[in-house]
Amino acid sequence: MMHLAVAGLVYVVAVPVAAATGAVRGAFRDAHSTFKQIRHDFRLADERAKRSTRDPR
């Protein structure tokens, strides 16, 4: 019976911790993806600006 109680306690603690870890990991993944997209957009804008100001000769 003691094993069942310990298993239940581990489950009660482990499930919320795993859920919180997954949520944090997902938030970091989303933030990183957004950052990469912003960086990509800035690079494209910079390349476009360089092309538009280049001397055509």
C-alpha positions as CSV (number, residue, x, y, z in Angstrom):
1,M,0.0,0.0,0.0
2,M,2.9,2.3,0.7
3,H,4.2,1.9,-2.9
4,L,0.8,3.1,-4.2
5,A,0.9,6.1,-2.0
6,V,4.4,7.0,-3.1
7,A,3.5,6.5,-6.8
8,G,0.4,8.7,-6.3
9,L,2.5,11.4,-4.7
10,V,5.1,11.3,-7.5
11,Y,2.3,11.5,-10.1
12,V,0.7,14.5,-8.3
13,V,4.1,16.3,-8.3
14,A,5.4,15.2,-11.6
15,V,2.5,16.0,-13.8
16,P,2.2,19.7,-13.0
17,V,6.0,20.1,-13.2
18,A,6.0,18.4,-16.6
19,A,3.2,20.6,-17.8
20,A,4.9,23.8,-16.6
21,T,8.2,22.7,-18.2
22,G,6.4,22.1,-21.5
23,A,4.6,25.5,-21.3
24,V,7.9,27.3,-20.6
25,R,9.7,25.4,-23.4
26,G,6.8,26.3,-25.8
27,A,7.0,29.9,-24.8
28,F,10.8,30.0,-25.4
29,R,10.3,28.2,-28.8
30,D,7.7,30.8,-29.9
31,A,9.9,33.7,-28.7
32,H,12.9,32.3,-30.6
33,S,10.9,31.8,-33.7
34,T,9.6,35.4,-33.6
35,F,13.1,36.7,-33.0
36,K,14.4,34.8,-36.0
37,Q,11.6,36.1,-38.2
38,I,12.3,39.7,-37.1
39,R,16.0,39.3,-37.8
40,H,15.2,37.8,-41.2
41,D,12.9,40.7,-42.0
42,F,15.6,43.3,-41.0
43,R,18.1,41.6,-43.2
44,L,15.8,41.7,-46.1
45,A,15.0,45.3,-45.5
46,D,18.7,46.1,-45.2
47,E,19.5,44.3,-48.5
48,R,16.6,46.1,-50.2
49,A,17.9,49.5,-48.9
50,K,21.4,48.7,-50.2
51,R,20.1,47.8,-53.6
52,S,17.9,50.9,-53.9
53,T,20.8,53.3,-53.0
54,R,23.5,51.6,-55.1
55,D,24.8,53.6,-58.0
56,P,23.4,52.0,-61.1
57,R,26.5,52.6,-63.2
